[in-house]
Amino acid sequence: MAFLSDTLPRVYLAGPDIFYPDQDARYAWLEALCVKHGLRGIRPSDGGIHADEHLAPDARASRIYQGNVAHLQSADALLVNLEPFRGAVEPDSGTVFELGMAVALGKPVALYLEQAGESLADRIRAEWGAWPKDNDAGEGAGPAYDARYRMMIEDFGLPLNLMLAVPALCIESSPEAAAACLAAHLRRR
């Protein structure tokens, strides 16, 4: 007998939530949010590793990677938390990999980060400043660079790097709004 949740679109819950001490509560909340929108949230894999199973770190990492790739391949879509991770501007690199893989597999992705209404360029300038300061050469004189790393500031008015923002169905400021966007898209398919 199939349960209702078995017929709902499977949505992989990508993001750094796995690293928080309250990860179980976070995933329970995200799963309930998915159900509210007619979706089935899928947590990242722990590789099927039991607490009493002793594996070398590389074997453990490989199992977790394989489990997450299997989840990504079987998912219908991704709900992606791209909040800044261990820094003020950029998202978690593992989440970015999962997003890229999902896009390569042709899966729809809905993104969320609290700063969705701000441009990446503005957030970089606010965090590290611009060099030369405020592009002293004048309007239209070329790109600005951040004062910390002295690297060009990508400025397309997007809240994330273009390679993350362009393929997204939506970039919302909350998981609720992103889940609603994703559910609406999946209903139209």
LINURQUI-V575899 format. One record per residue. N is the residue number from 1. RES is the residue in three letters. PHI is phi in radians with two decimals (* if undefined). PSI is psi as a letter, one per 20 degrees, with the letter a starting at -180 (none if undefined). D_LAST is the distance of its C-alpha to the last C-alpha in whole Angstrom. Layout:
BEGIN
N_RES_PHI_PSI_D_LAST, N_RES_PHI_PSI_D_LAST
END
This chain:
BEGIN
1_MET_*_p_26, 2_ALA_-1.48_p_22, 3_PHE_-1.55_q_22, 4_LEU_-0.94_g_19, 5_SER_-1.12_h_19, 6_ASP_-1.27_i_18, 7_THR_-1.72_i_15, 8_LEU_-1.33_q_13, 9_PRO_-1.02_p_11, 10_ARG_-1.49_p_14, 11_VAL_-2.11_o_15, 12_TYR_-1.29_p_18, 13_LEU_-1.66_n_20, 14_ALA_-1.51_q_22, 15_GLY_2.63_r_25, 16_PRO_-1.42_j_29, 17_ASP_-0.97_h_29, 18_ILE_-1.06_h_30, 19_PHE_-1.54_i_33, 20_TYR_-1.50_q_34, 21_PRO_-1.11_h_37, 22_ASP_-1.74_k_35, 23_GLN_-0.98_h_32, 24_ASP_-1.08_g_31, 25_ALA_-1.15_g_31, 26_ARG_-1.07_g_29, 27_TYR_-1.23_h_26, 28_ALA_-1.06_g_27, 29_TRP_-1.14_g_26, 30_LEU_-1.12_h_23, 31_GLU_-1.11_g_22, 32_ALA_-1.12_h_23, 33_LEU_-1.05_g_21, 34_CYS_-1.07_g_17, 35_VAL_-1.02_g_18, 36_LYS_-0.98_h_19, 37_HIS_-1.78_j_15, 38_GLY_1.32_k_14, 39_LEU_-2.18_r_14, 40_ARG_-2.01_o_16, 41_GLY_-1.30_p_18, 42_ILE_-2.04_o_20, 43_ARG_-1.23_q_24, 44_PRO_-1.02_q_25, 45_SER_-1.41_q_27, 46_ASP_-1.72_j_31, 47_GLY_1.34_j_31, 48_GLY_1.16_k_32, 49_ILE_-1.51_p_36, 50_HIS_-1.44_q_38, 51_ALA_-1.00_h_41, 52_ASP_-1.57_j_44, 53_GLU_-1.53_p_42, 54_HIS_-1.82_o_44, 55_LEU_-2.11_q_42, 56_ALA_-1.11_q_44, 57_PRO_-0.92_h_41, 58_ASP_-1.20_h_40, 59_ALA_-1.21_h_39, 60_ARG_-1.10_g_37, 61_ALA_-1.05_g_35, 62_SER_-1.10_g_34, 63_ARG_-1.12_g_33, 64_ILE_-1.13_g_31, 65_TYR_-1.00_g_30, 66_GLN_-1.07_g_29, 67_GLY_-1.11_g_27, 68_ASN_-1.21_h_25, 69_VAL_-1.09_g_24, 70_ALA_-1.07_g_23, 71_HIS_-1.07_g_21, 72_LEU_-1.06_g_19, 73_GLN_-1.15_h_18, 74_SER_-1.54_i_17, 75_ALA_-1.31_q_15, 76_ASP_-1.52_h_11, 77_ALA_-2.87_r_12, 78_LEU_-2.22_p_15, 79_LEU_-1.91_o_17, 80_VAL_-2.09_p_20, 81_ASN_-1.51_o_23, 82_LEU_-1.95_k_25, 83_GLU_-0.99_q_28, 84_PRO_-0.94_q_31, 85_PHE_-2.24_p_33, 86_ARG_0.86_l_37, 87_GLY_2.92_r_37, 88_ALA_-1.64_i_36, 89_VAL_-2.20_g_34, 90_GLU_-1.66_q_32, 91_PRO_-1.37_r_29, 92_ASP_-1.06_p_30, 93_SER_-1.15_h_30, 94_GLY_-1.13_g_28, 95_THR_-1.12_g_25, 96_VAL_-1.09_g_25, 97_PHE_-1.05_g_25, 98_GLU_-1.07_g_22, 99_LEU_-1.07_g_20, 100_GLY_-1.08_g_22, 101_MET_-1.12_g_21, 102_ALA_-1.07_g_17, 103_VAL_-1.09_g_17, 104_ALA_-1.10_h_19, 105_LEU_-1.46_i_16, 106_GLY_1.39_k_13, 107_LYS_-1.58_q_12, 108_PRO_-1.22_q_11, 109_VAL_-2.27_p_14, 110_ALA_-2.06_p_15, 111_LEU_-1.93_q_19, 112_TYR_-2.52_q_22, 113_LEU_-2.77_q_25, 114_GLU_-0.98_h_28, 115_GLN_-1.56_k_29, 116_ALA_-1.01_h_26, 117_GLY_-1.50_i_28, 118_GLU_-1.90_q_30, 119_SER_-1.40_q_30, 120_LEU_-0.99_g_31, 121_ALA_-1.05_g_34, 122_ASP_-1.13_h_36, 123_ARG_-1.16_h_35, 124_ILE_-1.13_g_37, 125_ARG_-1.06_g_40, 126_ALA_-1.16_h_40, 127_GLU_-1.40_g_40, 128_TRP_-2.13_i_43, 129_GLY_1.36_r_44, 130_ALA_-1.94_q_44, 131_TRP_-2.36_p_46, 132_PRO_-1.12_q_48, 133_LYS_-0.85_p_48, 134_ASP_0.87_k_46, 135_ASN_0.91_m_46, 136_ASP_-0.92_h_49, 137_ALA_-1.21_i_49, 138_GLY_1.86_r_48, 139_GLU_-0.99_p_45, 140_GLY_1.32_j_43, 141_ALA_-1.44_i_45, 142_GLY_2.29_a_43, 143_PRO_-1.26_q_40, 144_ALA_-1.59_q_42, 145_TYR_-2.18_q_42, 146_ASP_-1.36_q_42, 147_ALA_-1.30_h_46, 148_ARG_-1.39_g_45, 149_TYR_-1.77_i_44, 150_ARG_0.98_l_44, 151_MET_-2.01_q_41, 152_MET_-1.01_p_39, 153_ILE_-1.59_o_37, 154_GLU_-1.20_p_33, 155_ASP_-2.32_n_33, 156_PHE_-1.91_j_30, 157_GLY_1.34_j_29, 158_LEU_-1.59_q_27, 159_PRO_-1.34_i_27, 160_LEU_-2.44_r_27, 161_ASN_-0.89_q_27, 162_LEU_-0.98_h_25, 163_MET_-1.22_i_24, 164_LEU_-1.66_g_22, 165_ALA_-1.32_g_21, 166_VAL_-1.07_g_20, 167_PRO_-1.37_i_17, 168_ALA_-1.30_q_16, 169_LEU_-1.11_g_13, 170_CYS_-2.76_q_16, 171_ILE_-2.23_o_20, 172_GLU_-1.97_r_21, 173_SER_-1.60_j_24, 174_SER_-2.59_q_23, 175_PRO_-1.11_h_21, 176_GLU_-1.06_g_20, 177_ALA_-1.17_h_19, 178_ALA_-1.17_g_17, 179_ALA_-1.13_g_16, 180_ALA_-1.10_g_15, 181_CYS_-1.06_g_13, 182_LEU_-1.13_g_11, 183_ALA_-1.08_g_10, 184_ALA_-1.07_g_9, 185_HIS_-1.11_g_7, 186_LEU_-1.18_h_5, 187_ARG_-1.18_h_6, 188_ARG_-1.34_i_4, 189_ARG_-1.32_none_0
END
